Amino acid sequence: MTKLLEWLLGVSFVGIAWGLVTFDLLDLQLPSVCKEVAWPIPVYLLVVFGCYSLATVGYRVATFNDCEDAAKELQAQIKEAKEDLKQKGLKM
Amino acid sequence: MEATGADQVVGLGLVAFSLMLFTYYTIWVIVLPFVDTDHVIHMYFLPREYSVILPGVAALFLLLCVGTFIGVVTWKNRRSKKLD
C-alpha cells in the first residue's frame, strides 16, 4: 500500500465518522453535546496541525546546529569517489 | 555555527505561542460544550461560531499573502528576463 493510499484511507475514515456524528446519519440519538463538539472537528484538526508545524519550526530554529561529523563524512566520501574515478581514467 | 541567543528567543517564542494557541483553542472547542452556559468561563471566549469563522478568515488571509508573494516573484522574474 502506498503512502498516498494510506492517507486517503485514513482521511476518508475520519470524514465518514465525522459525517455520521454531525449529520446523525444512523439515527443514533446522540446527546446534543456530542454534535456540538463534532461539527468544528475538521477545522480543529487543521488548527492543531498548524500549531504542531509552528512548534516544530520554532524548536528547530531554537536548536539548529552545524553537523560537523556529517560534513567530515561527506568530504571523505567525495575524496574517495574522486580517487576511484581517477583510477578509472577520468580527468579532473 | 550554533543557534544564537536571538534565534533561541524567536524559536522558543514560536513554541510558546503555538502551545498557548493549542491550549486556548482546545478549551474553546472541546471543553466548553461540557460546561454550563451560565458559567463564568464563557466570559473569556467568543461565541462558538467564531471558532470556525476566525480560522477561516486567517486561512484566507494566509492564502492571499502566499498568492500575492508568488505573483510578485513571477512578475519580477518575467520583467528582468525581458530586460536582458
Backbone of each chain as nested JSON, in Angstrom:
{
  "chains": [
    {"id": "A", "residues": [
      {"number": 1, "name": "MET", "atoms": {"N": [0.851, -1.204, 0.0], "CA": [0.0, 0.0, 0.0], "C": [0.884, 1.251, 0.0]}},
      {"number": 2, "name": "THR", "atoms": {"N": [0.629, 2.146, -0.945], "CA": [1.453, 3.351, -0.997], "C": [1.046, 4.311, 0.115]}},
      {"number": 3, "name": "LYS", "atoms": {"N": [1.917, 5.3, 0.323], "CA": [1.647, 6.296, 1.363], "C": [0.368, 7.065, 1.041]}},
      {"number": 4, "name": "LEU", "atoms": {"N": [0.19, 7.374, -0.268], "CA": [-0.995, 8.14, -0.677], "C": [-2.274, 7.398, -0.322]}},
      {"number": 5, "name": "LEU", "atoms": {"N": [-2.29, 6.075, -0.635], "CA": [-3.486, 5.287, -0.346], "C": [-3.762, 5.247, 1.145]}},
      {"number": 6, "name": "GLU", "atoms": {"N": [-2.67, 5.077, 1.928], "CA": [-2.829, 5.061, 3.377], "C": [-3.512, 6.322, 3.868]}},
      {"number": 7, "name": "TRP", "atoms": {"N": [-2.999, 7.458, 3.374], "CA": [-3.543, 8.751, 3.829], "C": [-4.987, 8.909, 3.378]}},
      {"number": 8, "name": "LEU", "atoms": {"N": [-5.255, 8.543, 2.113], "CA": [-6.628, 8.678, 1.622], "C": [-7.582, 7.836, 2.452]}},
      {"number": 9, "name": "LEU", "atoms": {"N": [-7.142, 6.604, 2.784], "CA": [-7.97, 5.721, 3.596], "C": [-8.245, 6.349, 4.967]}},
      {"number": 10, "name": "GLY", "atoms": {"N": [-7.172, 6.852, 5.615], "CA": [-7.323, 7.469, 6.932], "C": [-8.251, 8.666, 6.882]}},
      {"number": 11, "name": "VAL", "atoms": {"N": [-8.035, 9.537, 5.878], "CA": [-8.848, 10.755, 5.775], "C": [-10.309, 10.413, 5.523]}},
      {"number": 12, "name": "SER", "atoms": {"N": [-10.55, 9.42, 4.637], "CA": [-11.946, 9.091, 4.346], "C": [-12.602, 8.445, 5.56]}},
      {"number": 13, "name": "PHE", "atoms": {"N": [-11.837, 7.655, 6.325], "CA": [-12.38, 7.056, 7.548], "C": [-12.821, 8.129, 8.531]}},
      {"number": 14, "name": "VAL", "atoms": {"N": [-11.916, 9.101, 8.776], "CA": [-12.25, 10.194, 9.697], "C": [-13.435, 10.995, 9.161]}},
      {"number": 15, "name": "GLY", "atoms": {"N": [-13.428, 11.239, 7.83], "CA": [-14.512, 12.019, 7.227], "C": [-15.858, 11.329, 7.392]}},
      {"number": 16, "name": "ILE", "atoms": {"N": [-15.867, 9.998, 7.187], "CA": [-17.129, 9.269, 7.323], "C": [-17.62, 9.312, 8.764]}},
      {"number": 17, "name": "ALA", "atoms": {"N": [-16.677, 9.087, 9.725], "CA": [-17.062, 9.135, 11.139], "C": [-17.622, 10.507, 11.484]}},
      {"number": 18, "name": "TRP", "atoms": {"N": [-16.948, 11.566, 10.96], "CA": [-17.405, 12.931, 11.243], "C": [-18.807, 13.155, 10.676]}},
      {"number": 19, "name": "GLY", "atoms": {"N": [-19.024, 12.716, 9.431], "CA": [-20.33, 12.897, 8.81], "C": [-21.423, 12.15, 9.566]}},
      {"number": 20, "name": "LEU", "atoms": {"N": [-21.102, 10.924, 10.005], "CA": [-22.082, 10.125, 10.735], "C": [-22.531, 10.828, 12.006]}},
      {"number": 21, "name": "VAL", "atoms": {"N": [-21.554, 11.396, 12.753], "CA": [-21.911, 12.03, 14.023], "C": [-22.581, 13.379, 13.786]}},
      {"number": 22, "name": "THR", "atoms": {"N": [-22.028, 14.168, 12.845], "CA": [-22.528, 15.535, 12.677], "C": [-23.939, 15.554, 12.093]}},
      {"number": 23, "name": "PHE", "atoms": {"N": [-24.174, 14.732, 11.058], "CA": [-25.492, 14.746, 10.426], "C": [-26.406, 13.647, 10.96]}},
      {"number": 24, "name": "ASP", "atoms": {"N": [-25.912, 12.883, 11.943], "CA": [-26.704, 11.836, 12.597], "C": [-27.334, 10.886, 11.573]}},
      {"number": 25, "name": "LEU", "atoms": {"N": [-26.483, 10.362, 10.671], "CA": [-26.985, 9.549, 9.559], "C": [-27.562, 8.214, 10.027]}},
      {"number": 26, "name": "LEU", "atoms": {"N": [-27.047, 7.687, 11.157], "CA": [-27.515, 6.377, 11.611], "C": [-28.65, 6.498, 12.611]}},
      {"number": 27, "name": "ASP", "atoms": {"N": [-29.125, 7.749, 12.858], "CA": [-30.193, 7.966, 13.837], "C": [-29.833, 7.407, 15.21]}},
      {"number": 28, "name": "LEU", "atoms": {"N": [-28.628, 7.786, 15.696], "CA": [-28.157, 7.213, 16.962], "C": [-28.739, 7.93, 18.168]}},
      {"number": 29, "name": "GLN", "atoms": {"N": [-29.428, 9.04, 17.955], "CA": [-29.976, 9.839, 19.066], "C": [-28.865, 10.265, 20.044]}},
      {"number": 30, "name": "LEU", "atoms": {"N": [-27.753, 10.746, 19.483], "CA": [-26.654, 11.188, 20.343], "C": [-27.068, 12.443, 21.103]}},
      {"number": 31, "name": "PRO", "atoms": {"N": [-26.513, 12.621, 22.321], "CA": [-26.805, 13.872, 23.035], "C": [-26.298, 15.072, 22.244]}},
      {"number": 32, "name": "SER", "atoms": {"N": [-26.942, 16.21, 22.437], "CA": [-26.621, 17.378, 21.608], "C": [-25.205, 17.87, 21.864]}},
      {"number": 33, "name": "VAL", "atoms": {"N": [-24.633, 17.542, 23.052], "CA": [-23.251, 17.954, 23.335], "C": [-22.294, 17.314, 22.334]}},
      {"number": 34, "name": "CYS", "atoms": {"N": [-22.561, 16.049, 21.981], "CA": [-21.715, 15.342, 21.024], "C": [-21.68, 16.073, 19.694]}},
      {"number": 35, "name": "LYS", "atoms": {"N": [-22.868, 16.459, 19.2], "CA": [-22.958, 17.197, 17.939], "C": [-22.21, 18.512, 18.045]}},
      {"number": 36, "name": "GLU", "atoms": {"N": [-22.421, 19.173, 19.162], "CA": [-21.794, 20.485, 19.403], "C": [-20.273, 20.379, 19.304]}},
      {"number": 37, "name": "VAL", "atoms": {"N": [-19.708, 19.278, 19.864], "CA": [-18.255, 19.089, 19.788], "C": [-17.852, 18.649, 18.399]}},
      {"number": 38, "name": "ALA", "atoms": {"N": [-18.703, 17.851, 17.742], "CA": [-18.273, 17.185, 16.498], "C": [-18.189, 18.128, 15.316]}},
      {"number": 39, "name": "TRP", "atoms": {"N": [-19.115, 19.089, 15.179], "CA": [-19.141, 19.81, 13.897], "C": [-17.908, 20.656, 13.622]}},
      {"number": 40, "name": "PRO", "atoms": {"N": [-17.209, 21.264, 14.612], "CA": [-15.998, 22.002, 14.197], "C": [-14.733, 21.158, 14.164]}},
      {"number": 41, "name": "ILE", "atoms": {"N": [-14.856, 19.831, 14.277], "CA": [-13.66, 18.987, 14.378], "C": [-12.712, 19.131, 13.177]}},
      {"number": 42, "name": "PRO", "atoms": {"N": [-13.186, 19.188, 11.918], "CA": [-12.216, 19.349, 10.807], "C": [-11.364, 20.601, 10.953]}},
      {"number": 43, "name": "VAL", "atoms": {"N": [-12.011, 21.722, 11.306], "CA": [-11.261, 22.965, 11.498], "C": [-10.315, 22.819, 12.683]}},
      {"number": 44, "name": "TYR", "atoms": {"N": [-10.798, 22.134, 13.73], "CA": [-9.964, 21.935, 14.908], "C": [-8.706, 21.14, 14.55]}},
      {"number": 45, "name": "LEU", "atoms": {"N": [-8.877, 20.055, 13.762], "CA": [-7.714, 19.246, 13.359], "C": [-6.733, 20.095, 12.554]}},
      {"number": 46, "name": "LEU", "atoms": {"N": [-7.279, 20.956, 11.677], "CA": [-6.431, 21.827, 10.875], "C": [-5.627, 22.77, 11.775]}},
      {"number": 47, "name": "VAL", "atoms": {"N": [-6.305, 23.356, 12.774], "CA": [-5.625, 24.288, 13.676], "C": [-4.555, 23.558, 14.479]}},
      {"number": 48, "name": "VAL", "atoms": {"N": [-4.866, 22.318, 14.927], "CA": [-3.885, 21.551, 15.698], "C": [-2.655, 21.246, 14.839]}},
      {"number": 49, "name": "PHE", "atoms": {"N": [-2.9, 20.878, 13.561], "CA": [-1.776, 20.617, 12.653], "C": [-0.931, 21.866, 12.475]}},
      {"number": 50, "name": "GLY", "atoms": {"N": [-1.604, 23.026, 12.345], "CA": [-0.867, 24.287, 12.221], "C": [-0.023, 24.565, 13.45]}},
      {"number": 51, "name": "CYS", "atoms": {"N": [-0.598, 24.339, 14.645], "CA": [0.142, 24.553, 15.892], "C": [1.373, 23.65, 15.935]}},
      {"number": 52, "name": "TYR", "atoms": {"N": [1.187, 22.378, 15.56], "CA": [2.298, 21.419, 15.581], "C": [3.406, 21.869, 14.633]}},
      {"number": 53, "name": "SER", "atoms": {"N": [3.015, 22.306, 13.422], "CA": [4.021, 22.75, 12.453], "C": [4.787, 23.949, 12.985]}},
      {"number": 54, "name": "LEU", "atoms": {"N": [4.047, 24.907, 13.547], "CA": [4.674, 26.12, 14.081], "C": [5.644, 25.768, 15.21]}},
      {"number": 55, "name": "ALA", "atoms": {"N": [5.221, 24.86, 16.091], "CA": [6.077, 24.463, 17.207], "C": [7.332, 23.758, 16.699]}},
      {"number": 56, "name": "THR", "atoms": {"N": [7.186, 22.905, 15.671], "CA": [8.354, 22.206, 15.11], "C": [9.354, 23.199, 14.535]}},
      {"number": 57, "name": "VAL", "atoms": {"N": [8.826, 24.159, 13.742], "CA": [9.705, 25.17, 13.154], "C": [10.408, 25.954, 14.264]}},
      {"number": 58, "name": "GLY", "atoms": {"N": [9.645, 26.35, 15.288], "CA": [10.227, 27.127, 16.384], "C": [11.308, 26.352, 17.108]}},
      {"number": 59, "name": "TYR", "atoms": {"N": [11.035, 25.063, 17.382], "CA": [12.001, 24.239, 18.095], "C": [13.286, 24.085, 17.29]}},
      {"number": 60, "name": "ARG", "atoms": {"N": [13.142, 23.86, 15.971], "CA": [14.334, 23.703, 15.124], "C": [15.107, 25.004, 15.014]}},
      {"number": 61, "name": "VAL", "atoms": {"N": [14.391, 26.146, 15.001], "CA": [15.083, 27.44, 14.964], "C": [15.885, 27.629, 16.247]}},
      {"number": 62, "name": "ALA", "atoms": {"N": [15.313, 27.221, 17.389], "CA": [15.983, 27.428, 18.665], "C": [17.188, 26.513, 18.836]}},
      {"number": 63, "name": "THR", "atoms": {"N": [17.207, 25.361, 18.168], "CA": [18.249, 24.368, 18.454], "C": [19.101, 23.997, 17.248]}},
      {"number": 64, "name": "PHE", "atoms": {"N": [19.038, 24.811, 16.139], "CA": [19.776, 24.362, 14.957], "C": [21.289, 24.418, 15.212]}},
      {"number": 65, "name": "ASN", "atoms": {"N": [22.024, 23.621, 14.459], "CA": [23.439, 23.434, 14.734], "C": [24.138, 22.968, 13.467]}},
      {"number": 66, "name": "ASP", "atoms": {"N": [25.454, 23.123, 13.429], "CA": [26.226, 22.554, 12.328], "C": [26.362, 21.046, 12.526]}},
      {"number": 67, "name": "CYS", "atoms": {"N": [26.38, 20.307, 11.411], "CA": [26.575, 18.858, 11.502], "C": [28.019, 18.567, 11.098]}},
      {"number": 68, "name": "GLU", "atoms": {"N": [28.976, 18.723, 12.039], "CA": [30.385, 18.614, 11.651], "C": [30.778, 17.19, 11.286]}},
      {"number": 69, "name": "ASP", "atoms": {"N": [30.235, 16.22, 12.011], "CA": [30.552, 14.826, 11.7], "C": [30.072, 14.47, 10.298]}},
      {"number": 70, "name": "ALA", "atoms": {"N": [28.837, 14.926, 9.984], "CA": [28.286, 14.614, 8.665], "C": [29.114, 15.288, 7.584]}},
      {"number": 71, "name": "ALA", "atoms": {"N": [29.585, 16.531, 7.857], "CA": [30.395, 17.242, 6.867], "C": [31.683, 16.482, 6.604]}},
      {"number": 72, "name": "LYS", "atoms": {"N": [32.343, 15.993, 7.675], "CA": [33.59, 15.231, 7.516], "C": [33.34, 13.959, 6.71]}},
      {"number": 73, "name": "GLU", "atoms": {"N": [32.261, 13.29, 7.044], "CA": [31.943, 12.043, 6.355], "C": [31.729, 12.3, 4.863]}},
      {"number": 74, "name": "LEU", "atoms": {"N": [30.993, 13.38, 4.567], "CA": [30.709, 13.695, 3.172], "C": [31.983, 14.031, 2.421]}},
      {"number": 75, "name": "GLN", "atoms": {"N": [32.876, 14.818, 3.061], "CA": [34.123, 15.172, 2.39], "C": [34.992, 13.941, 2.14]}},
      {"number": 76, "name": "ALA", "atoms": {"N": [35.006, 13.019, 3.111], "CA": [35.759, 11.778, 2.92], "C": [35.204, 10.986, 1.748]}},
      {"number": 77, "name": "GLN", "atoms": {"N": [33.875, 10.963, 1.64], "CA": [33.255, 10.229, 0.535], "C": [33.58, 10.877, -0.8]}},
      {"number": 78, "name": "ILE", "atoms": {"N": [33.612, 12.235, -0.839], "CA": [33.955, 12.927, -2.086], "C": [35.379, 12.57, -2.506]}},
      {"number": 79, "name": "LYS", "atoms": {"N": [36.309, 12.576, -1.532], "CA": [37.705, 12.243, -1.817], "C": [37.812, 10.826, -2.378]}},
      {"number": 80, "name": "GLU", "atoms": {"N": [37.119, 9.922, -1.726], "CA": [37.119, 8.525, -2.133], "C": [36.61, 8.377, -3.565]}},
      {"number": 81, "name": "ALA", "atoms": {"N": [35.515, 9.091, -3.856], "CA": [34.926, 8.997, -5.186], "C": [35.875, 9.561, -6.236]}},
      {"number": 82, "name": "LYS", "atoms": {"N": [36.549, 10.672, -5.908], "CA": [37.484, 11.274, -6.859], "C": [38.624, 10.313, -7.169]}},
      {"number": 83, "name": "GLU", "atoms": {"N": [39.183, 9.674, -6.123], "CA": [40.272, 8.73, -6.356], "C": [39.814, 7.557, -7.208]}},
      {"number": 84, "name": "ASP", "atoms": {"N": [38.63, 7.1, -6.909], "CA": [38.087, 5.973, -7.658], "C": [37.92, 6.329, -9.129]}},
      {"number": 85, "name": "LEU", "atoms": {"N": [37.388, 7.554, -9.379], "CA": [37.174, 7.977, -10.769], "C": [38.504, 8.184, -11.494]}},
      {"number": 86, "name": "LYS", "atoms": {"N": [39.524, 8.683, -10.756], "CA": [40.841, 8.893, -11.371], "C": [41.426, 7.56, -11.824]}},
      {"number": 87, "name": "GLN", "atoms": {"N": [41.263, 6.542, -10.972], "CA": [41.765, 5.22, -11.317], "C": [41.118, 4.687, -12.578]}},
      {"number": 88, "name": "LYS", "atoms": {"N": [39.835, 5.096, -12.769], "CA": [39.125, 4.594, -13.936], "C": [39.362, 5.465, -15.16]}},
      {"number": 89, "name": "GLY", "atoms": {"N": [40.244, 6.496, -15.017], "CA": [40.661, 7.241, -16.19], "C": [39.919, 8.532, -16.447]}},
      {"number": 90, "name": "LEU", "atoms": {"N": [39.216, 9.046, -15.452], "CA": [38.542, 10.331, -15.648], "C": [39.502, 11.456, -15.295]}},
      {"number": 91, "name": "LYS", "atoms": {"N": [39.592, 12.491, -16.169], "CA": [40.473, 13.623, -15.869], "C": [39.7, 14.699, -15.139]}},
      {"number": 92, "name": "MET", "atoms": {"N": [40.34, 15.196, -14.011], "CA": [39.638, 16.234, -13.246], "C": [40.492, 17.482, -13.078]}}
    ]},
    {"id": "B", "residues": [
      {"number": 1, "name": "MET", "atoms": {"N": [28.371, 26.383, 13.29], "CA": [27.648, 27.533, 13.846], "C": [26.464, 27.05, 14.676]}},
      {"number": 2, "name": "GLU", "atoms": {"N": [26.305, 27.617, 15.841], "CA": [25.171, 27.241, 16.684], "C": [24.118, 28.326, 16.672]}},
      {"number": 3, "name": "ALA", "atoms": {"N": [22.918, 27.985, 17.153], "CA": [21.84, 28.973, 17.233], "C": [22.223, 30.072, 18.226]}},
      {"number": 4, "name": "THR", "atoms": {"N": [22.094, 31.319, 17.791], "CA": [22.44, 32.434, 18.681], "C": [21.307, 32.694, 19.666]}},
      {"number": 5, "name": "GLY", "atoms": {"N": [21.55, 33.631, 20.599], "CA": [20.529, 33.958, 21.596], "C": [19.236, 34.422, 20.965]}},
      {"number": 6, "name": "ALA", "atoms": {"N": [19.36, 35.278, 19.918], "CA": [18.14, 35.774, 19.246], "C": [17.366, 34.625, 18.619]}},
      {"number": 7, "name": "ASP", "atoms": {"N": [18.091, 33.677, 17.989], "CA": [17.419, 32.515, 17.393], "C": [16.637, 31.755, 18.448]}},
      {"number": 8, "name": "GLN", "atoms": {"N": [17.291, 31.573, 19.624], "CA": [16.63, 30.808, 20.679], "C": [15.386, 31.525, 21.172]}},
      {"number": 9, "name": "VAL", "atoms": {"N": [15.486, 32.868, 21.322], "CA": [14.313, 33.626, 21.782], "C": [13.171, 33.497, 20.783]}},
      {"number": 10, "name": "VAL", "atoms": {"N": [13.496, 33.688, 19.493], "CA": [12.45, 33.608, 18.463], "C": [11.851, 32.204, 18.421]}},
      {"number": 11, "name": "GLY", "atoms": {"N": [12.722, 31.168, 18.436], "CA": [12.235, 29.793, 18.339], "C": [11.367, 29.403, 19.518]}},
      {"number": 12, "name": "LEU", "atoms": {"N": [11.859, 29.702, 20.737], "CA": [11.067, 29.339, 21.908], "C": [9.789, 30.165, 21.968]}},
      {"number": 13, "name": "GLY", "atoms": {"N": [9.856, 31.415, 21.471], "CA": [8.641, 32.225, 21.382], "C": [7.604, 31.575, 20.488]}},
      {"number": 14, "name": "LEU", "atoms": {"N": [8.065, 31.059, 19.326], "CA": [7.146, 30.355, 18.42], "C": [6.524, 29.147, 19.115]}},
      {"number": 15, "name": "VAL", "atoms": {"N": [7.378, 28.364, 19.813], "CA": [6.868, 27.175, 20.514], "C": [5.826, 27.583, 21.55]}},
      {"number": 16, "name": "ALA", "atoms": {"N": [6.154, 28.622, 22.356], "CA": [5.229, 29.059, 23.402], "C": [3.92, 29.548, 22.795]}},
      {"number": 17, "name": "PHE", "atoms": {"N": [4.023, 30.331, 21.686], "CA": [2.807, 30.846, 21.049], "C": [1.92, 29.701, 20.561]}},
      {"number": 18, "name": "SER", "atoms": {"N": [2.54, 28.699, 19.923], "CA": [1.725, 27.61, 19.381], "C": [1.1, 26.787, 20.499]}},
      {"number": 19, "name": "LEU", "atoms": {"N": [1.85, 26.598, 21.602], "CA": [1.288, 25.849, 22.73], "C": [0.096, 26.595, 23.332]}},
      {"number": 20, "name": "MET", "atoms": {"N": [0.235, 27.944, 23.479], "CA": [-0.856, 28.74, 24.024], "C": [-2.086, 28.656, 23.131]}},
      {"number": 21, "name": "LEU", "atoms": {"N": [-1.849, 28.821, 21.813], "CA": [-2.95, 28.761, 20.85], "C": [-3.646, 27.409, 20.941]}},
      {"number": 22, "name": "PHE", "atoms": {"N": [-2.848, 26.324, 21.01], "CA": [-3.413, 24.974, 21.081], "C": [-4.276, 24.817, 22.334]}},
      {"number": 23, "name": "THR", "atoms": {"N": [-3.75, 25.27, 23.491], "CA": [-4.491, 25.12, 24.747], "C": [-5.807, 25.896, 24.697]}},
      {"number": 24, "name": "TYR", "atoms": {"N": [-5.718, 27.174, 24.282], "CA": [-6.904, 28.023, 24.258], "C": [-7.958, 27.453, 23.319]}},
      {"number": 25, "name": "TYR", "atoms": {"N": [-7.504, 27.037, 22.114], "CA": [-8.458, 26.559, 21.113], "C": [-9.081, 25.233, 21.547]}},
      {"number": 26, "name": "THR", "atoms": {"N": [-8.257, 24.366, 22.203], "CA": [-8.798, 23.092, 22.675], "C": [-9.885, 23.317, 23.718]}},
      {"number": 27, "name": "ILE", "atoms": {"N": [-9.599, 24.233, 24.667], "CA": [-10.609, 24.524, 25.684], "C": [-11.876, 25.068, 25.023]}},
      {"number": 28, "name": "TRP", "atoms": {"N": [-11.668, 25.979, 24.061], "CA": [-12.8, 26.629, 23.391], "C": [-13.69, 25.604, 22.677]}},
      {"number": 29, "name": "VAL", "atoms": {"N": [-13.047, 24.699, 21.91], "CA": [-13.828, 23.823, 21.03], "C": [-14.249, 22.537, 21.729]}},
      {"number": 30, "name": "ILE", "atoms": {"N": [-13.328, 21.938, 22.516], "CA": [-13.606, 20.605, 23.054], "C": [-14.227, 20.658, 24.452]}},
      {"number": 31, "name": "VAL", "atoms": {"N": [-13.749, 21.588, 25.306], "CA": [-14.171, 21.554, 26.706], "C": [-15.443, 22.359, 26.942]}},
      {"number": 32, "name": "LEU", "atoms": {"N": [-15.562, 23.529, 26.281], "CA": [-16.672, 24.435, 26.59], "C": [-18.074, 23.832, 26.436]}},
      {"number": 33, "name": "PRO", "atoms": {"N": [-18.335, 22.974, 25.433], "CA": [-19.698, 22.427, 25.342], "C": [-20.115, 21.64, 26.571]}},
      {"number": 34, "name": "PHE", "atoms": {"N": [-19.13, 21.138, 27.349], "CA": [-19.465, 20.353, 28.532], "C": [-19.64, 21.226, 29.777]}},
      {"number": 35, "name": "VAL", "atoms": {"N": [-19.401, 22.551, 29.643], "CA": [-19.54, 23.453, 30.784], "C": [-20.892, 24.148, 30.682]}},
      {"number": 36, "name": "ASP", "atoms": {"N": [-21.531, 24.372, 31.822], "CA": [-22.834, 25.048, 31.824], "C": [-22.735, 26.411, 31.148]}},
      {"number": 37, "name": "THR", "atoms": {"N": [-23.81, 26.793, 30.457], "CA": [-23.751, 28.025, 29.663], "C": [-23.69, 29.27, 30.542]}},
      {"number": 38, "name": "ASP", "atoms": {"N": [-24.062, 29.181, 31.828], "CA": [-24.004, 30.382, 32.668], "C": [-22.742, 30.422, 33.515]}},
      {"number": 39, "name": "HIS", "atoms": {"N": [-21.775, 29.542, 33.233], "CA": [-20.52, 29.525, 33.975], "C": [-19.671, 30.746, 33.609]}},
      {"number": 40, "name": "VAL", "atoms": {"N": [-18.827, 31.204, 34.573], "CA": [-18.014, 32.414, 34.344], "C": [-17.065, 32.238, 33.171]}},
      {"number": 41, "name": "ILE", "atoms": {"N": [-16.578, 30.993, 32.94], "CA": [-15.54, 30.751, 31.934], "C": [-16.006, 31.198, 30.549]}},
      {"number": 42, "name": "HIS", "atoms": {"N": [-17.311, 31.209, 30.313], "CA": [-17.812, 31.613, 28.99], "C": [-17.549, 33.078, 28.684]}},
      {"number": 43, "name": "MET", "atoms": {"N": [-17.266, 33.866, 29.737], "CA": [-16.953, 35.288, 29.511], "C": [-15.665, 35.459, 28.716]}},
      {"number": 44, "name": "TYR", "atoms": {"N": [-14.74, 34.487, 28.819], "CA": [-13.413, 34.642, 28.199], "C": [-13.346, 34.091, 26.773]}},
      {"number": 45, "name": "PHE", "atoms": {"N": [-14.472, 33.631, 26.254], "CA": [-14.464, 33.065, 24.903], "C": [-15.55, 33.717, 24.06]}},
      {"number": 46, "name": "LEU", "atoms": {"N": [-15.243, 33.889, 22.766], "CA": [-16.243, 34.415, 21.837], "C": [-17.324, 33.354, 21.606]}},
      {"number": 47, "name": "PRO", "atoms": {"N": [-18.47, 33.759, 21.015], "CA": [-19.485, 32.75, 20.678], "C": [-18.905, 31.641, 19.809]}},
      {"number": 48, "name": "ARG", "atoms": {"N": [-19.559, 30.48, 19.861], "CA": [-18.995, 29.269, 19.282], "C": [-18.743, 29.341, 17.782]}},
      {"number": 49, "name": "GLU", "atoms": {"N": [-19.623, 30.026, 17.03], "CA": [-19.45, 30.029, 15.572], "C": [-18.138, 30.705, 15.176]}},
      {"number": 50, "name": "TYR", "atoms": {"N": [-17.628, 31.61, 16.03], "CA": [-16.368, 32.276, 15.692], "C": [-15.178, 31.327, 15.739]}},
      {"number": 51, "name": "SER", "atoms": {"N": [-15.312, 30.163, 16.425], "CA": [-14.2, 29.203, 16.473], "C": [-13.947, 28.604, 15.099]}},
      {"number": 52, "name": "VAL", "atoms": {"N": [-14.91, 28.751, 14.168], "CA": [-14.674, 28.304, 12.788], "C": [-14.414, 29.506, 11.88]}},
      {"number": 53, "name": "ILE", "atoms": {"N": [-15.134, 30.622, 12.158], "CA": [-15.013, 31.801, 11.286], "C": [-13.607, 32.39, 11.356]}},
      {"number": 54, "name": "LEU", "atoms": {"N": [-13.072, 32.532, 12.564], "CA": [-11.751, 33.175, 12.705], "C": [-10.634, 32.379, 12.01]}},
      {"number": 55, "name": "PRO", "atoms": {"N": [-10.523, 31.041, 12.237], "CA": [-9.512, 30.29, 11.469], "C": [-9.734, 30.383, 9.971]}},
      {"number": 56, "name": "GLY", "atoms": {"N": [-11.032, 30.415, 9.546], "CA": [-11.307, 30.541, 8.122], "C": [-10.765, 31.843, 7.569]}},
      {"number": 57, "name": "VAL", "atoms": {"N": [-11.014, 32.947, 8.302], "CA": [-10.515, 34.253, 7.866], "C": [-8.988, 34.248, 7.837]}},
      {"number": 58, "name": "ALA", "atoms": {"N": [-8.376, 33.65, 8.886], "CA": [-6.91, 33.587, 8.928], "C": [-6.363, 32.781, 7.749]}},
      {"number": 59, "name": "ALA", "atoms": {"N": [-7.037, 31.658, 7.424], "CA": [-6.576, 30.83, 6.296], "C": [-6.679, 31.593, 4.984]}},
      {"number": 60, "name": "LEU", "atoms": {"N": [-7.815, 32.312, 4.789], "CA": [-7.98, 33.11, 3.574], "C": [-6.877, 34.155, 3.467]}},
      {"number": 61, "name": "PHE", "atoms": {"N": [-6.591, 34.822, 4.603], "CA": [-5.571, 35.861, 4.617], "C": [-4.2, 35.279, 4.249]}},
      {"number": 62, "name": "LEU", "atoms": {"N": [-3.877, 34.107, 4.839], "CA": [-2.593, 33.461, 4.53], "C": [-2.497, 33.096, 3.058]}},
      {"number": 63, "name": "LEU", "atoms": {"N": [-3.594, 32.499, 2.518], "CA": [-3.589, 32.126, 1.107], "C": [-3.398, 33.354, 0.224]}},
      {"number": 64, "name": "LEU", "atoms": {"N": [-4.044, 34.466, 0.62], "CA": [-3.908, 35.715, -0.126], "C": [-2.454, 36.175, -0.119]}},
      {"number": 65, "name": "CYS", "atoms": {"N": [-1.814, 36.096, 1.065], "CA": [-0.404, 36.508, 1.192], "C": [0.48, 35.65, 0.284]}},
      {"number": 66, "name": "VAL", "atoms": {"N": [0.269, 34.311, 0.345], "CA": [1.09, 33.412, -0.472], "C": [0.88, 33.707, -1.947]}},
      {"number": 67, "name": "GLY", "atoms": {"N": [-0.396, 33.902, -2.327], "CA": [-0.7, 34.187, -3.72], "C": [-0.04, 35.469, -4.189]}},
      {"number": 68, "name": "THR", "atoms": {"N": [-0.131, 36.526, -3.371], "CA": [0.492, 37.802, -3.724], "C": [1.996, 37.64, -3.873]}},
      {"number": 69, "name": "PHE", "atoms": {"N": [2.597, 36.906, -2.932], "CA": [4.043, 36.703, -2.972], "C": [4.461, 36.005, -4.267]}},
      {"number": 70, "name": "ILE", "atoms": {"N": [3.764, 34.9, -4.589], "CA": [4.092, 34.163, -5.816], "C": [3.893, 35.062, -7.034]}},
      {"number": 71, "name": "GLY", "atoms": {"N": [2.783, 35.813, -7.018], "CA": [2.514, 36.704, -8.137], "C": [3.621, 37.728, -8.326]}},
      {"number": 72, "name": "VAL", "atoms": {"N": [4.032, 38.374, -7.226], "CA": [5.071, 39.407, -7.308], "C": [6.379, 38.809, -7.813]}},
      {"number": 73, "name": "VAL", "atoms": {"N": [6.749, 37.614, -7.285], "CA": [8.029, 36.997, -7.68], "C": [8.026, 36.643, -9.161]}},
      {"number": 74, "name": "THR", "atoms": {"N": [6.942, 36.001, -9.637], "CA": [6.913, 35.631, -11.066], "C": [6.905, 36.883, -11.941]}},
      {"number": 75, "name": "TRP", "atoms": {"N": [6.195, 37.936, -11.508], "CA": [6.126, 39.167, -12.294], "C": [7.505, 39.796, -12.409]}},
      {"number": 76, "name": "LYS", "atoms": {"N": [8.234, 39.824, -11.277], "CA": [9.576, 40.406, -11.302], "C": [10.497, 39.607, -12.19]}},
      {"number": 77, "name": "ASN", "atoms": {"N": [10.407, 38.264, -12.083], "CA": [11.237, 37.395, -12.918], "C": [11.016, 37.679, -14.396]}},
      {"number": 78, "name": "ARG", "atoms": {"N": [9.727, 37.778, -14.775], "CA": [9.411, 37.981, -16.174], "C": [9.975, 39.324, -16.642]}},
      {"number": 79, "name": "ARG", "atoms": {"N": [9.86, 40.343, -15.802], "CA": [10.33, 41.669, -16.203], "C": [11.856, 41.682, -16.37]}},
      {"number": 80, "name": "SER", "atoms": {"N": [12.58, 41.013, -15.441], "CA": [14.033, 41.051, -15.534], "C": [14.527, 40.244, -16.746]}},
      {"number": 81, "name": "LYS", "atoms": {"N": [13.753, 39.197, -17.157], "CA": [14.14, 38.443, -18.349], "C": [13.975, 39.282, -19.603]}},
      {"number": 82, "name": "LYS", "atoms": {"N": [12.9, 40.116, -19.64], "CA": [12.677, 40.975, -20.788], "C": [13.802, 41.985, -20.948]}},
      {"number": 83, "name": "LEU", "atoms": {"N": [14.332, 42.459, -19.792], "CA": [15.384, 43.484, -19.844], "C": [16.694, 42.931, -20.383]}},
      {"number": 84, "name": "ASP", "atoms": {"N": [16.916, 41.631, -20.176], "CA": [18.198, 41.036, -20.624], "C": [18.406, 41.131, -22.138]}}
    ]}
  ]
}
